[in-house]
Amino acid sequence: MIITTTPSVEGRRITAYRGVVAGEAILGANLFKDMFAGIRDLVGGRSGTYERELQKAREIALQELQQRAAELGANAVVGVDLDYEVMGQANGMLMVSASGTAVVVE
């Protein structure tokens, strides 16, 4: 399946629109990850722990998006938008949502 942020697929023609699809992932960060990420932030550098969690959430959201598009008979999703939010008590959870238009391309 083709997943793209552009409104079309280069060299392919959209023959049918199947509808808007979305995928979401909400992951909680645990206390130890927060503690070690805080230490990393104090001494400088990147927080690999949070980067991995963010990547995992993004992959889950895109997999759900792809699955929902396939259920509609699409072979591509165009105009994909990724949104990131922190939520929950003390902003302890990360939400990634992906949305786009499921289409059939030739």
C-alpha positions as CSV (number, residue, x, y, z in Angstrom):
1,M,0.0,0.0,0.0
2,I,1.2,3.5,-0.9
3,I,1.1,6.0,2.0
4,T,2.0,9.6,1.1
5,T,1.6,13.1,2.5
6,T,1.1,14.5,-1.0
7,P,-2.5,14.9,-2.5
8,S,-1.7,12.5,-5.3
9,V,0.7,9.7,-6.3
10,E,3.3,10.7,-8.9
11,G,2.7,8.8,-12.1
12,R,-0.5,7.1,-10.9
13,R,-4.1,8.1,-11.4
14,I,-6.7,8.1,-8.6
15,T,-9.7,6.2,-9.9
16,A,-11.8,6.0,-6.7
17,Y,-12.0,7.7,-3.4
18,R,-12.9,5.4,-0.5
19,G,-13.1,7.9,2.3
20,V,-11.2,9.4,5.2
21,V,-9.2,7.0,7.4
22,A,-7.4,7.4,10.6
23,G,-5.2,5.5,13.0
24,E,-4.3,6.4,16.5
25,A,-1.8,5.2,19.1
26,I,-1.6,6.2,22.7
27,L,1.4,5.2,24.7
28,G,2.3,5.9,28.4
29,A,5.7,6.6,29.5
30,N,6.7,4.9,32.7
31,L,8.4,6.3,35.8
32,F,11.8,4.9,35.1
33,K,11.9,6.1,31.5
34,D,10.8,9.6,32.7
35,M,13.5,9.6,35.4
36,F,16.3,8.6,33.0
37,A,15.0,11.0,30.2
38,G,15.1,13.8,32.8
39,I,18.7,13.0,33.7
40,R,19.6,13.0,30.0
41,D,17.9,16.3,29.6
42,L,19.8,17.8,32.5
43,V,23.2,16.8,31.1
44,G,22.3,17.5,27.5
45,G,21.8,15.3,24.5
46,R,18.9,13.5,23.0
47,S,16.4,11.3,24.8
48,G,16.7,8.0,23.0
49,T,14.0,6.5,25.2
50,Y,11.4,9.1,24.1
51,E,12.5,9.0,20.5
52,R,11.9,5.2,20.4
53,E,8.5,5.6,22.1
54,L,7.6,8.3,19.6
55,Q,8.7,6.1,16.6
56,K,6.7,3.1,18.0
57,A,3.6,5.2,18.4
58,R,3.9,6.6,14.8
59,E,4.4,3.1,13.4
60,I,1.3,1.8,15.2
61,A,-0.8,4.8,14.0
62,L,0.3,4.3,10.4
63,Q,-0.3,0.5,10.5
64,E,-3.9,1.2,11.7
65,L,-4.4,3.8,9.0
66,Q,-3.2,1.3,6.4
67,Q,-5.4,-1.5,7.8
68,R,-8.5,0.7,7.7
69,A,-7.8,1.8,4.1
70,A,-7.4,-1.8,3.0
71,E,-10.8,-2.7,4.6
72,L,-12.3,-0.1,2.3
73,G,-10.7,-1.6,-0.7
74,A,-8.0,1.1,-1.2
75,N,-4.5,0.5,-2.3
76,A,-3.2,4.0,-1.3
77,V,-3.7,6.7,1.3
78,V,-3.0,10.3,0.1
79,G,-2.8,13.5,2.1
80,V,-1.6,11.8,5.2
81,D,-1.2,14.1,8.2
82,L,0.5,13.1,11.5
83,D,-0.4,14.8,14.7
84,Y,1.3,14.5,18.1
85,E,-0.2,15.3,21.5
86,V,0.7,14.8,25.1
87,M,-2.3,13.9,27.3
88,G,-3.3,12.4,30.6
89,Q,-2.5,13.2,34.1
90,A,0.8,15.2,34.3
91,N,1.1,14.8,30.5
92,G,2.2,11.2,31.0
93,M,0.8,9.8,27.8
94,L,1.7,10.4,24.1
95,M,-0.8,10.2,21.3
96,V,0.0,10.0,17.7
97,S,-2.8,10.2,15.1
98,A,-2.5,9.7,11.4
99,S,-5.3,10.6,9.0
100,G,-5.6,10.7,5.2
101,T,-7.8,9.8,2.3
102,A,-8.1,6.2,1.2
103,V,-8.0,5.9,-2.6
104,V,-7.6,3.4,-5.4
105,V,-4.8,4.2,-7.8
106,E,-3.9,2.7,-11.2
